[in-house]
Amino acid sequence: MTTNHACSGLFRASRAGCILGRQGWVEIHRLLAIVTVGLVLVHLYMHWDWIAGMTKRILGGRDK
């Protein structure tokens, strides 16, 4: 009896299936999550003046 496996990403032409096991994918997911959060924080830092200005403008405190 054969079982068909579907893995997102890298395949190897053998009976073993995926190149990376479950723990490998968990580590890649964790690393990419940390990188993404870091990039979001950098993005917010770079645009903080715009964010603060728009927040003041929308919530009141408009200077005319």
N, C-alpha and C positions, 0 to 999 in steps of 0.2 A: 504494500500500500504506500503510495507516495503522497506527500502533502505539498501543496503549492504555497510558497511564501511570497509575500509582497513586502518589500522594504523600501522606504523612501530613501533614495540616494544610490549608494555604491553597491554594485553587485559583483559577485565572483562566480565564474562558471564552474561551480562544484556543488557537491551535495550539502556543504555547510551553509550555503545561502549567502547572507550578507557578510561583507568584510568586517564591519564593526558589530559587536554584540550590543545588547541592551545598555550595558554600562557605558560603552563608548558613545552611544547616541545621547545618553543622559548627560555626559560630560560636555559634549558639543553643545547641547541645548543650554546648559548652565552657562557656559562661556559666552555664547551668543546673547543670552539674556543680560549678562553683566555688561557686555560691550554696548548693547542697545540702550540700557539705562544710562550708561556713561555718556553716550552720544546725545541722548535727550537732555541730560543735565548741561552739557556743553552748549547745546542749541539754546536752551533757556537762558543761560548766562550771556551768550552773545546777543540775544534779543531782549534783554531785560528792560532796557530803556523804553523800547516800543511797547512792551507788555505793561509797564507801569503807566506810561502815558495814555494808552488806550483804556486801561482800567479806570484811571482818574476821569477821563473824558466820558466814559459810559456811565459811571456811578455818580456823576455830578462833578462839581469843582472845575467846570469849564472856565477858561480864561478867555474873555472876549476883548 
